[in-house]
Structure formats: structure tokens, C-alpha cells
């Protein structure tokens, strides 16, 4: 199993040291997210400060950016990291696209399919010299002159993964992508009964191999050096469950477990602005259902029970006070958990 760790986007000056520390600890990857800061620029600092560790957006919001803009960004990061980029994309929801980004909203699954296909068409134009011809309903690309074409990189293609919650997007991930980034608001049962069957159906339609397709995440991890630290992390997970559970987009996860009444109550409370009170509705049972929970000496076993055999990669982070040797041992313990994924496709 791969172990990745998030880096903060806000303080660019701190990124080189943090990235080097993560590489020395033995993490397989660094991830950035698009919340309050740009997810691409921090990876540039990390790329120049490291040699081995994978660099991934988890995720960048796709639709506010033209595929050509993202193709350029990803190409440069792939080039200057010497082939270590993994591009993680997500749709965001209608309200954020229309009201926060001021971009039109359309069928997200069909549009994301064209987005991924057009990225690959652009990259093949640059790397292999193929004419740029992509004609879709949402995206059309037909002009690329030598002046605007970067020279071939000699590197493998950039792996593209997408965030997925619903069955349709999961099928799309299996059909056209190199991996799927599952939401933290996910249980093992949802993974086994909903997510993986849809992903495998998509993979079967395109003839993709499970060994070259990465299933990332699908839950939380709550760990620490002692019970007090674990309890603190459990409260963080408890709030996240309440926050996401209040959104109708994620109601299917709770519904699968028969928790429809809780989903409805959390939604009502969110509409009333009762954000602080919502977490009290989430029991310890729910926290353990969504998360691998345990102190450092037990967490590898809990991660295997929670994610083993279904996920290929998880996110893990440690408090700054954790001794470097201990963090390295914990990462290695998780990396020993068997996983189906072997590596992204390297051929164009």
C-alpha cells in the first residue's frame, strides 16, 4: 500500500523543507488540495526540492480551467519533476462552479470524460507530434502551432485520476482514468458494495488493468501517540462526518447503512446553521465505521482492517513532535499491506 501525505499550500517558503522531510521519512507521495489556495504552485517548489517522491493534486477543480491551461501546468510539473506528477481532478458541485467560480454548469460526468480525453489529446500532440484534433460537445481543440508546442519530454504520460462519489463518476474513472480519488466520507462497505463494482465495470468497458489503476483513499485515519491524541483526532473525524453527512450529495453513503434519519437531521441542522452542534449527532460507532482508529502502535493493523484489499493508497500525517525514526517505521508498516496497484501505465 502506498502512503501519501498532504502539504500545506499557504506558506511557499516552508514547502522545500517539508517536502524533503516527507521524502526522507519514506512517504510515497505528496498531495496538495484546492481549498483556499492554488494546488499547482506548491508542487513546483516540492519538485525542485525532492528526487523520488510522487507529487499529486488531490484535487484541482477542473471546470473553471480550460483543459489547455491544465495541460500546460501538468506538462511543466511533469517535466521539472522528471516524471513524478499525478494529476488529480474533481468537478466540485454546481453551486461552487456557478457562484464561486462563475462558470457554467453542465452534465459533470460527460464533461469530465471530454476533459480527460482532451488532456490526453493535447499531450499526445506535444509528445508524439500528432495533429491536435479533439471534437466533443463540451471541448474542441484543433489549433496547435510549433511556436506554442513544448518539445517532447521523453517522459511517461501524466497519470490522470478523478475524484468520485457517485456511481456514474466511479464508472467513468474506471473507463478513462488511471485512478480514482475516493472521498474521505466513505465506509468499507460502501467501497465494497458500491464503489469497486462500478469502477470495475468501467475498467471492463475499456480493457484497463487493475494493476495499473490506483484506488486512493475512501475513509479517514485517526491516530496519535496516545489515547488523548487519538481522541482529539476522533473529534476532527466526527466533525467531518457531520459536515459531509449534512450534504445531500453524500446521503447515499449513510443510506447504505440505514442511517437515513441521521442524514435528514444533519441536513436540517446545517440549514439552521447549527454547525457546532451537528458533530454531537455522530456516534463513536460511526467514527470507527468511517475511520481507521488507533494509537501509533496499533494503527497499521487498523488501517489494514479498514482499507486492506480495497484501497491502494491512503493519506497519513504525523504531529511535528513525532520522532523521525518512529514516523519512518509507521510508514513502512503501512507500506507492507498488500495492494493490487503496481504502477501507472508508462507507454504512450
Buried (B, 14 or more C-beta within 10 A) or exposed (E): BBBBBBBEBEEEEEBBEBBBBBBEBBBBBBBBBBEEBEBBBBBBBBBEBBEEBBBBBBBBBBBBBBBBEBBBBBBBBBBEBEBBBBBBBBBBBEEBBEEEBEBEBEEBBBBBBBBBBBBBBBBBBBBEEBEBEBEBEBBEBEEBEEEEBEEEBEBBBBBBBBBBBBBBBBBBBBBBBBBBBBBBBBBBEBBEEBBBBBBBBBBEEEEBEBEBBBBBBBBBBBBBBEEEBBEEBBEBBBBBBBBBBBBEEBBBBBEBBEBEEBBBBBBEBBEEEBEEEBBEBBEEEBBBBBBBBBBBEEBBBBBBEBBBBBBBBBBBBBEEEBEEEBBBBBBEBBBEBEBBBEEBBEEE
